[in-house]
Amino acid sequence: MTNAIQIGRMLRSGTMGFIVGCRVDQLDVPRFGELVRAPIPGDSQVYGLIHDIRIDDDGLVRQLATADTVNLNTIADNRVHRNMPVEISVLSVGYRQNEEIKHLLPPRPPLSLDAIHKCSFEELRAFTAAGRFGYFRHILQQADFSPAELLAAHIEQAHEAHSRSDNSSWATDAVKEIITLLRDDYATLMAVMGTLRDALGDDWE
């Protein structure tokens, strides 16, 4: 994990999730649905899924946005040299302690200014292969964002990671687990299945 890509630093956190701050020129790395990790006290790591990336405005941006014309150099300077307020929201979905991965909420949150790293394909495979998709419940219980969109983005990325190691059946098993979890919630199940079909096509069938 020494070569992992850092995407930002902790702004605020709780056991349910955390907010990461980063620069605009770092936005080519994190993406919606991506698995990331952060250290927590006790030589452990908390894992989370990115469920929102927000670029807030400020006084200068408001002025530039309402100007008749904006020079391209001004836009580039504004994005590269100024500290644009960019926030990445992450949902906690598990943690690693003593080399064991658990799909449970972490025992304690990360600390302010801790570095947040993107998980590699190897780490993504290890996290998603641990247990029996227990972390899906953390996603499906959320009311502040669309579980269907987050699940689809995550499963698409995890499917790619597992396919690289000749485990193309992972997505099929994941979808079967979602059907089981949502068997009594038809509306949510149909929303999730429709979004998964848009993301994966027929790869999981």
Secondary structure, DSSP 8 states (H G I E B T S, - for coil): -TT--EEEEEEEE-SSEEEEEE-GGGTTS--TT-EEEEEETTTEEEEEEEEEEEE---HHHHHHHTSS---HHHHHHHHHTS---EEEEEEEEEEEETTEEESS--SS---TT-EEEE--HHHHHHHHHSTTSTTHHHHHT-SSS-HHHHHHHHHHHHHHHHHTTT-TTHHHHHHHHHHHHTTT-HHHHHHHHHHHHHHHTTTT-
